[in-house]
Amino acid sequence: MVRPDKPCGEPALRWIRVLSVGTVAASIVAGFQLIIPATASACELTPRSQSRHSDTTAHGPCTSGGFITGEDGVKTWVGPLARYHVTGTVNYPTNPPIGGPHNPVLLNCDGDVYTKPVRNENAVHSLEHGAVWVTYNSKASEADVQALAEKVRSTPYTMMSPYEKQKDPMMLTAWGHQRTVTSASDPNVDRFFETYAQGAQTPEPGAPCTGGAMQ
């Protein structure tokens, strides 16, 4: 495990603990960070430079853990969510992703509605800025999709896109949090927006949701 006072993948971190069967050892790696996964979903064996930017090679998200579901139906991720930048593809453990390494360019999220799928890596950067990501698949009704789109267009720090890989017809995602809603009129839509759009979970509060990618 990485020291808990720094998120997994932070470039300034020098202390790495390497896990093996029955052994925990601490090591200092000068100039780069080397993380060995304890499980298949943890970080891959990949050097991280001192910069927040990584190379173009696809790699694991330095994300391990799992969801716990609250009484309100919101799933909260328990475990590290790395925040470094990558220019390649990240294999996120959830669909849609709820955080982790991301592209240096955010996806515009100032009430933006996308009618085609967007890149996970850009969308996750928007989550880091406090955006709520509304997603739907082909099982969602056209009426619900249109009604959700209207809510998004009138709500700063939100964005919407189709996401066919997700399990449920309509889902709401913020950094480290996710839930399913039954319809556009589900009162949990407004509750989620009020709680998580620039909410307390935001790693970079006040960061802009404009000036990024448009698709």
C-alpha positions as CSV (number, residue, x, y, z in Angstrom):
1,M,0.0,0.0,0.0
2,V,1.1,3.6,-0.6
3,R,1.3,5.9,2.4
4,P,-2.2,7.1,3.1
5,D,-1.4,10.8,3.3
6,K,-0.7,10.8,-0.5
7,P,-3.0,9.5,-3.2
8,C,-1.7,6.6,-5.2
9,G,0.2,7.8,-8.2
10,E,1.1,11.3,-6.9
11,P,4.4,12.2,-8.5
12,A,5.9,13.8,-5.4
13,L,5.7,10.6,-3.5
14,R,9.0,8.8,-3.0
15,W,8.1,6.2,-0.5
16,I,6.8,2.9,-2.0
17,R,5.8,-0.2,-0.2
18,V,6.2,-3.4,-2.2
19,L,3.7,-6.1,-1.3
20,S,4.5,-9.8,-1.6
21,V,3.2,-13.0,0.0
22,G,3.8,-12.6,3.7
23,T,6.2,-9.7,3.3
24,V,5.9,-5.9,3.5
25,A,9.0,-3.9,2.6
26,A,9.5,-0.1,2.3
27,S,11.7,1.3,-0.4
28,I,12.8,4.7,-1.6
29,V,12.9,5.1,-5.4
30,A,14.8,8.2,-6.6
31,G,13.5,10.1,-9.5
32,F,10.5,7.9,-10.3
33,Q,7.8,6.0,-8.6
34,L,7.5,2.2,-9.0
35,I,4.4,0.5,-7.8
36,I,3.8,-3.3,-7.8
37,P,0.2,-4.4,-7.7
38,A,-1.1,-6.4,-4.7
39,T,-4.1,-7.5,-6.9
40,A,-4.8,-7.5,-10.6
41,S,-6.9,-4.3,-10.3
42,A,-4.1,-2.3,-8.6
43,C,-1.3,-0.4,-10.2
44,E,0.7,-2.1,-12.9
45,L,4.5,-2.3,-12.8
46,T,5.1,1.1,-14.4
47,P,7.6,3.9,-13.5
48,R,6.1,7.3,-12.9
49,S,8.3,10.4,-13.6
50,Q,8.3,13.4,-11.3
51,S,6.0,15.1,-13.7
52,R,2.2,14.5,-13.5
53,H,2.4,13.6,-17.1
54,S,3.1,10.0,-18.1
55,D,3.9,8.4,-21.4
56,T,1.5,7.2,-24.1
57,T,1.6,3.6,-23.0
58,A,-1.7,2.2,-21.8
59,H,-1.6,0.9,-18.2
60,G,-3.7,0.1,-15.2
61,P,-5.3,3.0,-13.3
62,C,-3.5,2.7,-9.9
63,T,-6.9,2.1,-8.5
64,S,-7.8,-0.7,-6.2
65,G,-10.7,-1.2,-3.8
66,G,-14.4,-1.5,-4.3
67,F,-17.8,0.1,-3.8
68,I,-19.8,0.3,-0.6
69,T,-23.5,1.3,-1.0
70,G,-25.1,3.8,1.3
71,E,-28.7,3.9,2.5
72,D,-29.4,6.6,-0.1
73,G,-28.3,4.2,-2.9
74,V,-25.1,6.0,-3.7
75,K,-22.1,3.8,-4.2
76,T,-18.9,5.2,-2.8
77,W,-15.5,3.9,-3.8
78,V,-13.3,2.8,-1.0
79,G,-9.6,2.6,-2.1
80,P,-7.1,4.8,-3.8
81,L,-7.9,6.8,-6.9
82,A,-4.8,8.1,-8.6
83,R,-4.8,11.6,-10.2
84,Y,-1.8,11.7,-12.5
85,H,-2.0,12.5,-16.2
86,V,-1.7,10.0,-19.1
87,T,-2.0,10.4,-22.8
88,G,-2.9,6.8,-23.6
89,T,-5.8,4.5,-22.6
90,V,-6.6,3.6,-19.0
91,N,-8.2,0.3,-18.1
92,Y,-10.6,1.5,-15.5
93,P,-12.2,-1.0,-13.1
94,T,-15.8,0.5,-13.4
95,N,-18.1,1.5,-16.3
96,P,-18.3,4.4,-16.3
97,P,-15.1,5.2,-14.4
98,I,-15.3,7.0,-11.1
99,G,-11.8,8.4,-11.0
100,G,-8.2,7.5,-11.6
101,P,-5.5,8.6,-14.0
102,H,-6.8,10.8,-16.8
103,N,-6.0,12.8,-19.9
104,P,-4.4,16.2,-19.4
105,V,-7.3,17.8,-21.3
106,L,-10.7,17.7,-19.6
107,L,-14.0,17.2,-21.3
108,N,-16.1,20.4,-21.3
109,C,-18.6,19.9,-18.5
110,D,-20.5,23.2,-18.1
111,G,-23.9,21.7,-18.9
112,D,-22.6,20.0,-22.0
113,V,-24.6,17.3,-23.7
114,Y,-22.8,14.9,-26.0
115,T,-24.8,12.7,-28.4
116,K,-21.8,10.4,-29.2
117,P,-19.5,8.4,-26.8
118,V,-16.7,10.4,-25.2
119,R,-13.2,9.4,-24.1
120,N,-13.1,8.0,-20.6
121,E,-9.8,9.7,-19.9
122,N,-11.1,13.2,-20.7
123,A,-14.3,12.7,-18.8
124,V,-12.4,11.5,-15.6
125,H,-10.5,14.8,-15.7
126,S,-13.8,16.6,-15.6
127,L,-14.8,14.5,-12.5
128,E,-11.6,15.7,-10.8
129,H,-12.9,19.2,-11.3
130,G,-16.2,18.4,-9.6
131,A,-18.4,17.5,-12.6
132,V,-21.3,15.1,-12.5
133,W,-21.4,12.8,-15.5
134,V,-24.8,11.6,-16.6
135,T,-24.7,8.5,-18.8
136,Y,-27.2,6.2,-20.5
137,N,-27.3,3.2,-22.8
138,S,-29.7,2.0,-25.4
139,K,-32.1,0.6,-22.8
140,A,-33.0,4.2,-21.6
141,S,-36.2,5.6,-23.1
142,E,-35.9,8.6,-25.5
143,A,-38.1,10.6,-23.3
144,D,-35.8,10.1,-20.3
145,V,-32.8,10.9,-22.4
146,Q,-34.3,14.2,-23.5
147,A,-35.4,15.1,-20.0
148,L,-32.0,14.4,-18.5
149,A,-30.4,16.4,-21.3
150,E,-32.5,19.4,-20.3
151,K,-31.5,19.1,-16.7
152,V,-27.8,18.9,-17.7
153,R,-28.0,21.9,-19.9
154,S,-29.3,24.0,-17.0
155,T,-26.8,22.8,-14.5
156,P,-23.2,23.9,-14.3
157,Y,-20.5,21.3,-13.7
158,T,-22.5,18.5,-15.4
159,M,-22.1,16.7,-18.7
160,M,-24.0,13.9,-20.4
161,S,-23.1,11.2,-23.0
162,P,-24.1,7.7,-24.1
163,Y,-22.3,4.8,-22.5
164,E,-23.3,1.5,-23.9
165,K,-21.0,-0.6,-21.6
166,Q,-22.8,0.4,-18.4
167,K,-25.0,-2.0,-16.6
168,D,-28.1,0.1,-16.0
169,P,-30.0,2.3,-18.4
170,M,-29.2,5.6,-16.6
171,M,-26.3,6.3,-14.2
172,L,-24.9,9.3,-12.5
173,T,-21.1,9.6,-11.7
174,A,-19.0,11.9,-9.6
175,W,-15.4,11.5,-8.5
176,G,-15.5,8.4,-6.3
177,H,-19.3,8.2,-6.3
178,Q,-21.9,6.6,-8.5
179,R,-25.6,5.6,-8.6
180,T,-28.4,4.3,-10.8
181,V,-31.6,6.3,-11.4
182,T,-34.9,4.8,-12.6
183,S,-36.0,7.8,-14.7
184,A,-35.3,11.4,-15.5
185,S,-38.0,12.3,-12.9
186,D,-36.3,10.2,-10.2
187,P,-35.8,12.7,-7.3
188,N,-32.3,11.2,-6.8
189,V,-31.2,13.0,-10.0
190,D,-31.6,16.4,-8.3
191,R,-30.2,15.2,-5.0
192,F,-27.1,13.8,-6.8
193,F,-26.6,17.1,-8.7
194,E,-27.0,19.2,-5.5
195,T,-24.6,17.0,-3.5
196,Y,-21.8,16.2,-6.0
197,A,-21.7,19.0,-8.6
198,Q,-18.6,20.8,-7.2
199,G,-19.3,18.9,-4.0
200,A,-17.1,17.9,-1.1
201,Q,-15.6,15.0,-3.0
202,T,-14.0,17.3,-5.6
203,P,-10.2,16.9,-5.7
204,E,-9.8,20.3,-7.4
205,P,-12.6,22.6,-6.2
206,G,-13.0,25.7,-8.2
207,A,-11.2,24.3,-11.3
208,P,-12.9,25.3,-14.6
209,C,-15.2,23.0,-16.6
210,T,-14.6,24.8,-19.8
211,G,-11.7,25.2,-22.2
212,G,-11.2,21.5,-22.8
213,A,-12.2,18.9,-25.3
214,M,-15.6,19.1,-27.1
215,Q,-16.1,15.4,-27.8
